[in-house]
Amino acid sequence: MNEAQRMTYETLLIDDAGPVARVTINRADKLNALNATVIDELTAAFTALTAKGTARVVVLAGAGDKAFVAGADIAAMAAMSPAEAEHFARRGHRLGELMAAAPYPIVAEVQGFALGGGTEIALCCDLIVASERAKFGQPEVGLGVIPGFGGTVRLARRVGVGKARELIFAGHVIDAAEALAMGLVDRVVPHAELGERVKALAEQIAKNAPVAVAHAKRVLHGVENVPLGTAKELEIQAFALCFATEDQKTAMASFVRNPRELRTFVGK
Ligand code: COA
């Protein structure tokens, strides 16, 4: 048994045996709605995966065929005081920060509804691959609240403030094609092929030099969050640090020997 599995999760299924790990939110009867337990367990699971160090990519999915995540748990939020709501939002934000800081790309596999907190947690992932049946939206204002897990910020950065305003003010639920057209998702695939297509993408990423991929993730995150000059400097530093790895030396030497030689990476 491995690290992440050794912890017992009430709301998650974890497969961290190989370089492509899988975290599944397992509350299909509630369309995988995010209550405090799910948020805390996701935080613990990503912490454990990072500590274990064997995952080169993590796929985040929702159990069942209907929903990735149908939002924050409305039943759990209904009676919250402002102080409790603040604490709940802070837990969601901490999870998002942890996912951004993780040294492996996280791919959201969205097979159905990704509403409210569902869109927000997908936006915390590095890549979003959706089934053609997926639906996205921030319908919070219809429940008297606003997005609280970073949605206003990440959605605006991803699709532009104008589109974010429309989605958040109107609470529109949009289909996968519209989400693709506005850049909210990265790829839309036939429903029956979703698992296989996400796996192929994750395996392709996992074949590459992990330290270089981790640096690339950190620098790309910086592009969205720091001034241009600092982002460029981050890239220069990360590029230079790649030259301290065994993977860079063996991969480049192998190319020089024979450009078609198969390259494998040890992550050092
Ligand atoms: N929080 C808590 N429970 C939720 C939930 C949420 N965000 N979304 C769905 N559920 C629960 C339902 O209460 C229901 O539970 P029950 O069987 O114990 O009654 C179960 O999940 C199935 O949902 P149901 O509404 O019956 O499925 P549906 O196919 O008819 O509708 C949705 C699907 C996604 C359209 C609908 O569930 C919905 O609108 N959910 C809320 C979406 C939302 O506003 N999210 C943002 C929250 S801030």
Residues whose N, C-alpha, C, O or C-beta is under 5 A from the ligand:
A	BS01	COA	D29 K30 L31 A33 A70 G71 A72 D73 I74 A75 F113 L115 G116 G117 P139 E140
